[in-house]
Amino acid sequence: MPVLTQISSRVLNESDTPTAKAIASTIGRMITAGELPVDTKLPTVRQLSRSLAVSPTTVSEAWQGLSAVGAIETRGRNGTYVRVPSGRGSPRRYRRVTAGSSHLAIDLSTGTPDPDLLPDLGPHIARVGRNSFTSSYLDSPVLPELEELLLASWPFEPESLTVVDGAMDALDRVARVVLRLGDRVIVEHPCFPPLLDLLEQLGCEIIGIDMDENGMVPDGLRTALEQRPTAVFLQPRAQNPTGIAINESRAKHLSEILEPSSALVIEDDHANDISAAPLVSLGSWLPHRTVHIRSHSKSHGPDLRLAAVGGLGD
Ligand SMILES: Cc1ncc(COP(=O)(O)O)c(C=O)c1O
């Protein structure tokens, strides 16, 4: 089937009067599914707009959205093509940050805890080996005692809670469930480079919000919400790289601004209790819209790679 027919029938199937975002999202999904492989030549703006009965501006906007997230590229007069992915799974920015840090006495940018300060997990791991904690694959994925402990200190009542392989794993899993190619996502500016790598790999449009000493600047968030982002990622304390902690009044203010939107809040409490700042979660005000991640890598060691993630359910 010609690419033009393939795209227009799919777009019209999904929406009668497609907007630029709908066109971009549909094409994004077709690229993700491999239905439009790399190097596929896309129809011209004029051809597609005629076929969809929308204005050329709408298709141009869709093209801009897709090229902004690296999904397509225009090769001069030769036309517009599906692009080679920018390297799935490659932590580009993080490598750049950590390359060349060997001249530093202590490199804090990696966020790696000092091994001398970590507790000796040996006796505890030996105990795991001796005991059988689960009797079946069908048991609850979180040991009831652990769940009880986590719930007792969770900043809000989560709809569901589980344990994964570290905060990065949690961010990755949550992002892959809630985000689609072309989605807009709000992050703190500056933020943790691997999060940007992840969002870029998913083809999201990243909107950075400046921070002051209490976290995201409220006016910046308010303005960015006009772009209808799908999610807001933030670190409630020991923000990497600034060290900033969100205080209670800022968290409440940000929650009020977010209230009328449909954006999900994804919080990365990567430092957990090694941070001296009290934990404040937007989940206290937006419990049904927040996913809170608590890592134990900094307190127990990155090789343990354990994090709890709890918040909104399915
Ligand atoms: C902000 C932030 N999130 C996530 C992580 C990774 O955490 P984990 O080891 O639990 O995957 C780090 C590690 O430094 C971090 O700084």
PDBQT file of the ligand as one rigid body, heavy atoms in Angstrom, charges set to zero:
ROOT
HETATM    1  C1  LIG A 401      18.043  12.007  40.306  1.00  0.00    +0.000 C 
HETATM    2  C2  LIG A 401      18.447  10.590  40.237  1.00  0.00    +0.000 A 
HETATM    3  N1  LIG A 401      17.522   9.677  39.890  1.00  0.00    +0.000 NA
HETATM    4  C3  LIG A 401      17.827   8.368  39.805  1.00  0.00    +0.000 A 
HETATM    5  C4  LIG A 401      19.097   7.921  40.081  1.00  0.00    +0.000 A 
HETATM    6  C5  LIG A 401      19.367   6.467  39.935  1.00  0.00    +0.000 C 
HETATM    7  O1  LIG A 401      18.890   5.817  41.065  1.00  0.00    +0.000 OA
HETATM    8  P1  LIG A 401      18.939   4.220  41.170  1.00  0.00    +0.000 P 
HETATM    9  O2  LIG A 401      20.339   3.836  41.538  1.00  0.00    +0.000 OA
HETATM   10  O3  LIG A 401      17.975   3.901  42.267  1.00  0.00    +0.000 OA
HETATM   11  O4  LIG A 401      18.526   3.657  39.862  1.00  0.00    +0.000 OA
HETATM   12  C6  LIG A 401      20.096   8.829  40.455  1.00  0.00    +0.000 A 
HETATM   13  C7  LIG A 401      21.457   8.371  40.741  1.00  0.00    +0.000 C 
HETATM   14  O5  LIG A 401      22.338   9.152  40.999  1.00  0.00    +0.000 OA
HETATM   15  C8  LIG A 401      19.762  10.192  40.540  1.00  0.00    +0.000 A 
HETATM   16  O6  LIG A 401      20.671  11.101  40.879  1.00  0.00    +0.000 OA
ENDROOT
TORSDOF 0
